Amino acid sequence: MSARITLHCNTVWRESACAHQLLTDARTVEEARAAARARGWRTAEDDDFCPGCSGLGPQPADAVVAVLYPGGRP
């Protein structure tokens, strides 16, 4: 069985929203948020914000996917 948890940036402006997301192979939301924090995301119980919207600058290309289990799931 395979699962993917995707975090989406929750920043909303007047007529648009941030489109950044982080794809993970995490088993739980907590594990996905820990991977996101390691990549500069700001996370909370109900909101997640990408590095750019958190004030940390632009999101690097390698921060779009977080592979936590490169050899597959144990």
NORGI-V275467 format. One record per residue. N is the residue number from 1. OMEGA is omega in radians with two decimals (999 if undefined). Layout:
<<N,OMEGA> <N,OMEGA>>
This chain:
<<1,-3.12> <2,3.11> <3,3.11> <4,3.04> <5,-3.14> <6,3.05> <7,3.12> <8,3.09> <9,-3.07> <10,-3.14> <11,3.12> <12,3.05> <13,-3.06> <14,-3.08> <15,3.14> <16,3.13> <17,3.10> <18,-3.09> <19,-3.11> <20,3.08> <21,3.11> <22,3.10> <23,3.13> <24,2.98> <25,-3.12> <26,3.11> <27,-3.12> <28,3.09> <29,3.13> <30,3.12> <31,3.10> <32,3.13> <33,3.07> <34,3.09> <35,3.13> <36,3.12> <37,3.11> <38,3.13> <39,3.04> <40,3.10> <41,3.00> <42,-3.07> <43,3.08> <44,-3.08> <45,-3.08> <46,-3.06> <47,3.06> <48,-3.10> <49,-3.13> <50,-3.12> <51,-3.14> <52,-3.13> <53,3.10> <54,-3.14> <55,-3.12> <56,3.13> <57,-3.07> <58,3.14> <59,3.11> <60,-3.08> <61,-3.11> <62,3.14> <63,-3.12> <64,-3.12> <65,3.07> <66,3.11> <67,-3.11> <68,-3.11> <69,-3.04> <70,3.13> <71,-3.05> <72,-3.13> <73,3.13> <74,999>>
